[in-house]
Amino acid sequence: MPPIVRPAPVLWLTGLSGAGKSTIAQATCRALRDQGRAAAVLDGDELRRGLTRDLGFSEADRAENVRRAAEVARLMADAGLVVIVALISPFREDRARARALFEEGRFFEIHIDTALSVAEARDPKGLYRQARQGLLPAFTGISSPYETPLEPALRIDTAQVPVEAAARRLIDLLPPP
C-alpha cells in the first residue's frame, strides 16, 4: 500500500519588486531538496509568463493573480510538496484570502522586506526606472501601494540578512516532515 501523503506547508513570500523574494525562494527550495524534501517554487514572474499572462496590474487583476497562485499552491501542497510562493501580492486582503485556503499551521506569510531605495538600487529588471518615467502605471511601491503584513510569521530584511541565512530561517519555520 502506498504511503499516505500528508499535506505540506506553504511559505508565502511577499514584498516589493527587487526585495529578493525569488532568490530566497530558490535557495530555500534547493536546501529543502538537499534535505530530501519535495519542494517547489511558484514565482510571480514565471506565473505571469504562463498561468496569469492574461492579467494586467489593476487591483482586480492583482487579486486574481494572487487567487490563482494560492489555488495552485494548495493543490501542490495537498500533494505533499512544500510550496514557496514568491509573489509581490501587495494587498493584505488578497493574502488573507490565500491564507484561508489552508488549515491552521500550513500557511506562513513571510515579509521579504527591504527599503524602497534598496529595491530601486537593485532594480534587476529596470522596472523602477520605467515606473518613475511614467511608463509603468500602477507599479507597486511607486504609483500603487504595498501593504506590509501586520503579523508575518517572519520578517527578513534583505539588506541585512544574506540569502542562505534567510533560507535557513524559512526552513526553521516548517514543521518536521
N, C-alpha and C positions, 0 to 999 in steps of 0.2 A: 504494500500500500504506500503510495507516495506521501511524503511528509506534508502536513498541513502548513500552508503559507500564512504567516502572521502578517497583518497589515503593518507597514513600516511608517516611520515618521516623515514629515516634510519640513525642510528648512527653507523658509521664505525670506530671501534676501531682498530688501528694499532700500533704495537710496537714489541719490542724484545720478545722472549720467556721468560717467567718469569716476565714480566713487570707488570702484574696484569690485563690484558685485560678481561679474563674470570671472574675473581672475581668481577670486576667493572660492567661488563655486567649483571651478575646475580643479583647484588644488584640493578642496575638500573631497570631491569625487575620487580623485586619484588616491588620496590617503585611505578612504574607505575601501576602495577596491584592493589596495595593498593589504588591508586587514582581512580580505576575503568576503567583504560585504557587498551585496548587489546595490549599486547606486547609479543614478543618472542625473543629468543637469537639464533643466528647461531654461534656456537662455532667451531673454526678451528679443535680442537681435535675431536669433535663429528663428524664433516663432514668427517674427514679422516677415521673414523670408518665405514662410510657408503657411502655417495654420492661421495666422492672423494678417496675412498680406492684404486682405480686403478692407482692413480697418485703417482709419486715419488717427488723428490725435485730439479729436473733440472729447469732451468729458464722457459722453455716451460710448464712444469708441474705446476709450481707455478702460472704462468699466467692463466692456465686452472682452477686451484683451485679457484683463485680469480673470474674468469668469472662465474663459476658455482655458487659460493656463491652469487655473485651480481644478477644473474638471479633469484635465489630462493628468495633473499631479495626483489627484485622488485615485484615478484608475491605476496609475503606475505604483503608487504606494500600497494600494489594496493587493497588487500582485507581488508585493514583498520588496520592492526597491525603495531604498532611501532616496527621496527626491529632493534635489537642491534647485529651487526656483530663484533665478536671478532676473528680477523684473523691477523696473522703477516703481511701478504701482503707487502712484503719488497720493492717492486718496485713502484716508482711514476707512471710510465706509466700504470701499471695494475690498480692502484687505480683510475687514471683518466678515464680509460675505464669503471670502475664500476660506477663512478660518472655520466658519460654520459648517463646512462640508466634512469636517474631520471630528472624530471623537476627541474628548479631552486628553491632552498629553501627546497628541500626534502632530500638531501644527506649531512650529516655532517661528515667530516673527523676529527677524534679525535686522536691526538697523545698521546698514553699512554706511557709516557717517563720514563725511568729510566736509570741510568748509567749501562753500561755493567757489571761493577764489582758488582753492587747491584743485577742485574738479575742472575749473576753467583752464588752469595752467596745464593740466594733463591733457585735456581735450583731444583724445586719440583720434576722433573722427572729424574734428573741425566743426562740431555742431554748435558749440557755444559761440564761436566766431560768427557762424551763419545766423544764429538767433539774435546776436547783438546787432547784426546788419539788417534785421527785419526779414530775413529770408525764410526763417522757420517760425511760423506763428504757433502760439500755444506750446512753447518749449519749456519743459519743467525746470523751475528754478530761475527762469528769466521772465517769461511772459505768462507762465502758468504756475500755480502754486505746487509746492511739495509739502504735504502734511506729515511731519515726523511722527513716528509711532509714540504713543503715550506711555505704554508699558511693554517695550520689547523684551523678549526672552534674553536678548543680548544686544549690546551696542558696541560696535567696533569702529574706532576712529582710524581710518586707513592712513592718515598722516602720521600716526603713532605706532600702529601695530603692523609688523611685517606679515606678508601673505601666509607663510607657513604657520605662524603663531595664530593667525585668525582661523585657519583651517582646524588647528588643534582645539581652539575654543568651541568651534561649531560641533566638532565630533564629541567633545566632552558634554555637550547638552543632551546627546542622544541616549535613550535608554539602551541597556545591553541588548545585543541581538537575540 
